[in-house]
Amino acid sequence: MGQLSSEKVCSYNDVIQYLNLSKDNNLFTLTRPVKDWRDPTEVYIEVFLYAILAVIEKSQIFTAFIWTLTSWENEFISWDPSQFCGISNISIPRELMWEPDVFIFEATDEDKSQRSPYLYILNDGTVFVEDDVRAVTSCRMNVYQFPFDTQTCNLTFGAMIHQVDTVRLIPFSNSSRATELSQQVLHSQGDWEFLGMRVLNSSFGLDRGKWDQIIYEISMKRRPELYVINFLLPIFFFLLLDIFSFFISETKGEKLGFKVTIILGISVLLLILNEILPSSSRKPPLIANFCIAIFAFMLLSLLETILITYLMEKDSASPAERGLKGCEMLSSEPSRKAETEGYQEHNSSDELLATAEHVSMKALNLESRERHLLESILLELQILHNSLLSSTSEDTEPGYWTKLAEKIHKVFFCCYLASVVVFLVFMFLTWAA
């Protein structure tokens, strides 16, 4: 018992009193912790990715949960652990110590995550601070290969005020270590698959100075299964329905309405696609080109159906027109007979009247003029009758337009099917590249 009571007892407060750490000590709170102002403070930064929370293509916003470790050296802090019972590190409130003004350049929203309230200090003066950060940043996205795209979003850490001659930013780990540790601690990825993290150390300058920055490029690949099932497969099924609709008969009038319904379905999917893709995309995405091409194929198919229907209706209307012409010719025959009989009766009656009553020479001259007029009318009717017979003989044979429509339908279907197959193969190879 006497030996235990003789051992020295130490506390963290002994170290704090030895270092004179307090809010009133301006040496630790107001200025950069260097003895010579010309010496820059080296700040080491480590970033791990915990979770990919959201990637919003429409507004190009990337939201992730990251863990950050920032460390630097305070030249005014040091102690011998042997003098304080082996205490080699302590934790103090953050307001008692100067911190570098490191922030994320791409941040678009205030960080509402709970920060650690303490700093960790080692006996050699190294200061550590760990934070869990919910980073909401802007991200330039390339959706050309959507939904088989790979995106890269940056987290750029830099000092807001201190330039490169006062604060130097140095990455704590290289790209391979940052990727490996992120894969180990990653909890949630949502619709994305984390591929890797690339660490770059660079600097940028303005007229008034130059600043250090560390860029963490987070690469991730979209999981396309949901989009393939809910979007691409319905479009492909619509295309198959349009192809098989070629085997529907045009005579019943159902084919045209069926094709119009398919085009309306594609239009609804295009509206859904417009809500997903960002409007500020530099290059039209492949899926938009795919939908427009499918829509164009179906539109051509609809126009071909209209043409075929028109030709068949024209062919079916030809016999009726011929029957109408025949009825007109038949109806003209009794009128010609009536005119001839009237002429003959009128002629005989005139002869009897001329013999019986001895009409004057003036009446005879008038009758001869009427007879000459009737003969001219009969001649004109005969010419018209001959022309109608010749035009009827030169008319197209029955079924001509139907045969022409069938030939056009076969040629168009072969070209249509070949074009669709070539287009689908091209899109598959382009998406797979």
C-alpha positions, 0 to 999 in steps of 0.5 A, spaced: 500 500 500 505 504 501 508 503 494 502 504 491 501 511 494 508 513 493 507 513 485 505 520 482 498 521 480 497 526 473 491 528 470 490 532 463 489 538 467 496 538 469 498 538 461 493 544 460 496 548 465 503 546 463 502 549 456 497 554 459 492 553 454 486 557 455 481 562 451 485 568 454 491 566 451 492 569 444 498 565 442 494 559 441 487 562 438 489 568 434 495 567 429 498 562 425 502 557 430 509 558 428 515 562 431 518 565 424 512 568 420 516 566 414 515 559 415 509 556 412 504 551 416 503 544 413 496 542 413 495 534 412 488 532 409 485 525 409 478 524 406 475 517 406 468 516 403 462 513 407 456 513 403 454 516 396 447 519 398 444 522 392 446 524 385 441 529 382 442 529 374 437 535 373 440 540 378 447 536 377 448 536 385 452 530 388 451 529 395 456 524 399 458 523 407 465 523 408 470 523 413 476 528 414 482 528 418 486 534 418 493 535 422 498 540 422 503 542 427 503 547 433 510 550 434 508 553 441 506 546 444 510 540 446 511 536 453 515 530 455 510 525 457 515 522 462 514 528 466 506 527 466 505 519 467 506 517 460 500 522 457 502 523 450 496 526 447 490 530 450 483 533 447 481 540 448 475 544 445 476 547 438 475 554 440 482 554 444 486 553 438 487 556 431 485 552 425 486 552 418 481 555 414 480 549 409 473 549 406 470 545 400 470 549 393 464 546 390 460 546 396 453 549 395 449 548 401 451 549 409 454 543 412 448 541 417 452 535 420 455 534 427 462 536 427 467 534 433 467 539 438 474 537 440 482 537 437 487 532 439 494 534 441 500 530 441 506 531 445 510 533 439 505 539 437 501 535 432 494 537 432 489 533 429 481 534 428 476 529 425 470 531 422 464 527 419 461 531 413 455 531 409 458 534 403 453 537 398 457 539 392 456 541 384 458 536 379 459 537 372 456 530 369 456 527 362 450 523 361 452 521 354 452 514 355 446 514 360 444 509 364 451 506 362 455 512 364 460 513 369 461 520 373 467 523 376 465 528 382 470 533 385 471 535 392 476 540 392 479 542 399 483 549 399 484 555 404 480 561 404 485 566 406 491 563 407 496 563 401 501 558 399 506 562 402 503 561 409 499 554 409 501 548 404 496 543 403 499 536 403 494 529 402 496 524 407 494 518 403 495 517 395 490 515 391 490 507 392 490 508 399 484 513 399 481 508 394 482 502 399 480 505 405 474 508 402 472 501 400 473 498 407 468 503 410 463 505 405 456 503 407 451 505 402 452 507 395 444 507 392 444 507 385 451 508 384 457 503 384 464 506 387 470 505 383 475 509 386 478 516 388 484 519 385 488 524 389 491 530 386 495 536 389 495 542 385 495 550 386 491 556 383 493 563 382 490 570 382 492 577 381 493 577 388 496 571 390 496 563 389 493 558 393 494 550 395 488 545 393 487 538 394 482 535 389 479 528 391 476 525 384 470 520 386 469 516 380 462 512 380 458 508 375 451 508 375 447 501 376 443 501 370 438 495 372 432 499 374 433 504 368 433 498 363 427 494 366 423 501 367 425 504 361 429 501 355 425 494 355 418 498 355 421 502 349 424 495 346 417 492 347 414 497 343 418 497 337 417 489 337 409 491 337 410 495 331 414 490 327 409 485 328 404 490 327 406 489 319 402 482 319 395 485 321 391 486 315 389 493 312 382 491 310 379 491 317 382 498 319 385 496 326 392 497 324 392 504 323 389 505 330 394 500 333 400 504 330 398 510 333 397 508 340 404 505 340 407 512 338 403 515 344 406 510 348 413 512 346 411 520 347 409 518 354 416 515 355 420 521 352 416 526 357 419 521 363 426 521 360 426 529 359 424 529 367 430 525 368 436 528 364 439 535 365 437 540 360 444 543 361 448 537 358 453 539 352 452 533 348 445 529 347 445 523 351 445 516 347 438 514 350 435 521 347 438 519 340 435 512 341 428 514 343 428 519 337 430 514 332 425 509 335 420 514 334 422 516 327 422 508 325 414 508 328 412 514 324 415 512 318 411 505 319 405 509 320 406 513 314 407 507 310 400 504 313 397 510 311 399 509 304 398 502 303 390 503 306 390 509 301 392 504 295 387 499 297 381 503 298 383 506 291 383 499 288 376 497 291 373 504 289 375 502 281 369 497 280 364 502 283 366 508 278 366 503 272 359 501 274 357 508 275 360 510 267 356 504 265 349 506 268 350 513 265 351 509 258 345 505 259 341 511 261 343 515 255 341 509 250 333 510 251 334 518 251 337 517 244 332 512 242 327 517 244 330 522 240 330 518 234 323 516 234 321 523 236 325 525 230 322 520 225 315 521 228 316 529 227 319 528 220 313 523 217 308 528 220 311 534 217 311 530 210 303 529 211 302 536 213 306 539 207 302 534 202 295 536 205 296 543 207 301 545 202 305 549 207 309 555 205 316 555 202 318 559 209 315 553 213 319 548 209 326 552 210 325 552 217 323 544 218 330 543 214 334 547 219 331 543 225 332 537 221 340 539 220 340 541 227 338 534 230 343 530 225 348 534 228 346 533 235 346 525 234 353 526 231 356 529 237 352 523 241 355 518 237 362 521 238 361 521 245 359 514 246 365 512 242 370 516 247 367 513 253 368 506 250 375 507 249 376 510 255 373 504 259 377 499 255 384 503 257 382 503 264 387 499 269 385 492 270 382 489 277 387 489 283 392 493 280 393 498 286 392 492 291 398 488 287 402 495 287 400 496 295 403 489 296 409 490 293 411 496 297 409 493 303 414 487 302 420 492 300 418 497 306 418 491 311 425 488 309 428 495 309 425 497 316 427 490 319 434 491 316 434 498 319 432 497 326 437 491 326 443 495 324 441 501 329 440 496 335 447 493 334 450 500 333 447 502 339 449 496 343 456 497 341 456 505 342 453 504 349 458 498 351 464 502 349 
